[in-house]
Amino acid sequence: MKTSLLLSFHRITLILIVCFIFYVLWNLKGKTGGMRDQTLDYFFSRSFITRMDAAEVSWSHAANSRSRLAEALTGPSLMIEADIVLRGRDPKEPIMAHPPDTDSDITLREWLEGVKEYGKGIKLDFKSMEAVSTSLVLLQEVLTEPYRPVWINADIFSGPGGQIGPLEHHTFLSVVTHLPSHTVLSLGWTTGWTAGTDNPGYSWDMVHMMEKICRDLKHPVTFPVRAALLAKSFSQLTWLLKQSDRYTLTVWTGHSDEFSLQDLLPYREEFATSRIYFDLPDSLRARISSAQ
């Protein structure tokens, strides 16, 4: 009898362990079978944020020089954004600069070496294809930690008011999809916004095209969307976000854009707070975080 009870206990224990492993694996994947975004898990596990709320994630921008990088690394921001171009003179190598700049006092390799000593997440923004392949080789060579948030950003479709040509999406994805599966692909649209005019929102065609090329990806995907265009795009972006648990939104703004807090709150009400990042001024981000 004791032997039988012991065997039954072992079977139940084994079943519970298998169920737990299945639960963990299921939660690491989105509805379409890929990896979900682990950015918040990383920051929460290190007590950088107090709850699984993407509005608690703060941002530094254009860390494209030694001084700006040092400021971002020692400051309170959790995510550091920087732009990458190929140097406009010899040696032709990836540097940190935003067009039309073609030179910088810091290369991508030096930038990554500086970042790896800190627990910050990074977002690398590509404006052209010529620097992508070399940069991603450097990224995997220098920044080898498996869990640090690494976001790779590019505009791959034309969006509302967009004047600058996007990167060719098939070419870009053919390169970045070889990155580790936890890497977040930040895939957006070129956009524009003009004061005093009727600026259009993201159309159904735009979100359908984006979802079509993202549905079979295995990486988590965040869609950078312009705050001033959200009020006119609620139905479209809501539909897009509901297509997979791998998808999130990252709300950003131009310096002269005009929008209200009420334009953003419906998204907080519709989705879990872990699904919408707010790459916005800290004062506004704090108001969003405290709004219930």
N, C-alpha and C positions, 0 to 999 in steps of 0.2 A: 504493500500500500504506500509506504513512504517513498519507494522508488518511483511508483507511478505518479505520485504528487510532484515529486522533484522533476520528472520529465515534463509534466504539464506546465510547471512553473517556467522551465527553460524554454518551452515552446512559446508561451505567452510573452516572455521577455524578448525572444528573438523576433516575434511578430511586431512588438512595440518598437524595437530598434529599427526594423525595416520600414515601418510606417513613419517614424521620425525622419529617417534618411530621405524617404520619398517626399515628405513635407518640405524639408529644407531645399531639396533639388527643385521642387515645384515652385517654391517662392523665389528661387534664383532665376526663373525663366518667365518670360512673358507668355501671353496667350498663343503667340505664333511660334513658340519654341526657342526663342533666343534669350540672351541674358538681359535681365532687368537692370536698371540704373542702380549702382551701389554707392553713389556719391554721398547720400545722406547717411548710409550705414557707416561709412568711413569716418565722417565728421562726428556722428553721434557716439561711436565707440571710443572716440578720443576726447569726449566731453567738450568738443568745440561748439556744438549746438545742444540745446536743452530738450528738443523734441524733434520728431521726424517731420519737420516743416521746412520746405524748400525756401520759404521766405526768410529764414534765419541765415541763409548763406549769403555772405557779403563778397563784394567784388572789387578788384583793382583793375584798371584799364591801361592799355598802351604802355606796358612795362617794357619799352623798347630801347632802353639805355641802361647803363650800369647804375646810375643814380635812381632811376625810376624803379628798377628791379629791387635795389636795396631798400627803398622806401616801402615797396609792396611786401617784401619778405619780413620786415620787422614791424609792419603795421598790423591792424586787426583783420584785414580782409582774408577770407578763406580760399577764394579762387583768384588766380592771377591770370589775366588775359594779356596776350602779346601777339604781334603780327610778324609774319615771316615773309621775307622776299629773298631772292638771290642777289648777292652783291653785284652792283653795276660795273665793277672793275675787277681786275685780277687781285687776289685769287677769287674766283667765282665760287662762293660758298654761301650757305644759308645764314642770313643775319636777321636781327630784330629791327624791323623798320616798317612803316606804313607808307604805301605809295602816296605822293610821288617820290618820297625819299628812297634812295638806292644805296645808302651807306649808313653805317652805325658804328658806335664804339663797342659793340658787343655782338659776338657771333652766337648762333644757336647753341653750339657746343658749350660755350662759356656760360650761356644763360641756363642751360640744363644742369651744368655742374653746380651752379649757384643754388638752383632750386632744390636739388636733391638733399641738401642739408636741413631742409625745413619740411614741416608736415603739411604744406599748402597743396591745394589742387591747382591744375593748370589748364588753360584753354588756349590752344594755338590756332591762330586765324590765318588762313591762306587766301591770298588775293589772286594768285596765278598758279598754274600747274607746274611751272618750271622748277620750283623749289620743293615740291611735295615729296618725291621719292627719296631724295638725299636726306631731307629733314626727318622722315620717318625711320630711316636706318639709324640716324644719330639718336633719335628718341629711344629706340629699343636698345641701343648700345649703352647709353649713359644712364637712363632712368629705368632701372630694372625692377623696381619694387612692384609686386603684383597687385596691390590694392589702392595705391594713390589715385585719386581722381584725375584722369587725363581725358580732356575733351579736344576733339579735332573739328575745327569749324571751317565751313566754306558755304558760300551762296551758290547753289547749283541750279536754281531756276529763276526766271524773271518773275518779279512780283509786282504788286500795285505801285505804280509810279517809279519803278526801277529804271534807271538810265544806264547803269554800268552793266556790261555783259557778265553773266554768271560763268562759273567754271563748268566745263562739259561734265555732266553728271556721271556718265558711264565710265569715263576715264578716271575721274576722281575716286569713285567707289571701287574700281578695279584695284586701286592701290591701297586704300585705307581699310578695306575689308580683311586684309591680311594681318592687321593689328590684333593684339590679344582681345579676347571676347569681352572683357570688362571695359574696354575703351568706349567712351561715349562719342558717337558721331553727331555733331551739331550741324544739321543740314537746313539751310534756309533759302530765302528768296531775296533777290535784290529789290529794294524798295525806295520810295521817295515820299516826301511829305511837304506840302506847301501851305503856309498859313493863308487863311481867307478864301480857300477853295474847297470844293467838295471832294475830298480825298477818298478814293474807293478803298474797300477792304479786300481781304484775301478771297478770291472767287472760288466757286466749286471746282472749276477746272484746275486751279492751282493746287488745291488740297488733294484732289483725286490723282493728279500726276505725281505729287510727292508720295502719297501712300502707295502707289503702284510700285515705285522703285524701292520703297523701304520695307514692304511687307515680308520679303524673304531674307532680309538681313538678320544676322545672328547677334548683332551688337545692340545695346540700348541706343535709342535715338532721341535727341532733343531738338525741337523746332524753334529756332530763335524768331520771335515775332515782335513787330513794332507796336509799342503800347498805344500810340495814337490811332492805330488801325483796328484795335481789338473790338471796339464797340460795334463796328459794322461787320464783324467777322465771327460773331459768337456761334452761329449755327455751323459754319464751316469748320472752325477750329475745334469745336466740341465734337463734331463727327470724327475728325481726324484723330483726336486724342483717344477716342473710344475704340479705335481699331486694334489697339494692342497695349498690353501692360508695359511694354518696352518703351513706349512713347511718353515724353514729357514736353512741356513748353518752357521756353526761357524768354521772358518778357524784357525787352530793352527799349531804350528811347534815344532819339537824337537830341542834340543840345537845345534846339529851338522848337521841338515838338510840343504840342499842347494836347493835354488829355486830363481827365479827372480820375480820382480814386474810384468813383462809381463805375467807370468804364472797365475796371479790373476786377472788382469784387464778385461779379457773377461767375467768373471762372473759379474763384475760391469756393463758392457755394456749390458749384456743380461737381467738382473733383476733390479728391483727397489732397490735403495740403502738401503732400510729398510729390505731387505731379506738376506743380507750377513754380518755376524759379523766377525771381524778380531781380534782374540785373539793372537796378534803378538806384537813384540817390538814397543814402542810408536813411534819411528822415522819412521818405515816402515808404521805403521798404519796411520800416518799423511800424508805420501806421497800418500797412497791409497785414503784417504779422499779428498785430494786436486786434484787428477787426475780426469779429465772430459773426 
